[in-house]
Amino acid sequence: MTTPSARTEGSRFSLLTLGRMAAASLLVGLLAASVRAESADERADREAKVAQELREHQARGM
């Protein structure tokens, strides 16, 4: 038979575990979002560079 203090310790432990899991999940989500945002910025930069090179090439051809 468990004592009330042992039950309290068990629920405190599970709340700590759930809190840590939630914090870890949040951090992973934020990291993934920042990686996606960075990738979108890199793609936009690459597209702008290609468009600039195309304009330069067309200007030389005319």
N, C-alpha and C positions, 0 to 999 in steps of 0.2 A: 504494500500500500504506500502510495506517495504522500508526502507531506505537502501542505500548501506552498511552502517555500520552494520545494523541488518543482512543483508545477509552474510557479512563477518564473523560476530560472529557465525552464524549458520553453515557455512562451517568449521570454525575453530573447533567448537564443534564436528562436525561429524568426522573430521580428528583425533581429540584427541580420540574420542570413537573408531574409527577404529584402531588407533595405540595401544590403551590399549588392545583391543580384540586380535590383532596380537601378542602382547607381552605375553598375558596370554596363547594363543594357543601355542606359542613357548615354554614357560615354562612347560606346561603340556606335550608337546611332549618330551622335554628333560628329565623330570621326568620319563615318561613311558619308555624311552630308557634306563635310568640308572637302573630301576627296572628289565627290561628284561635282561640286562647285568649281574646284580647281580644274578639273578635266574640261568642264564647259568653257572656262576662261581660256584654257590652252587651245581648245578647238576654235574658238572665236578669233584668237590671235593668228592661228594658222590660216584660217579662211581669209582674214584681212590681208595677210602676207601674200597668199596666192592671188587674190584679186588685184593687189598692187603690182605684182609681177606680170599679170595678164595685161593690165593697162600699159605698163612700160613696154611690153613686147608689141602690143598693138600700135603704140605710138612710134616705135622704131620701124614698123612695117609700112607705115603710111608715108 
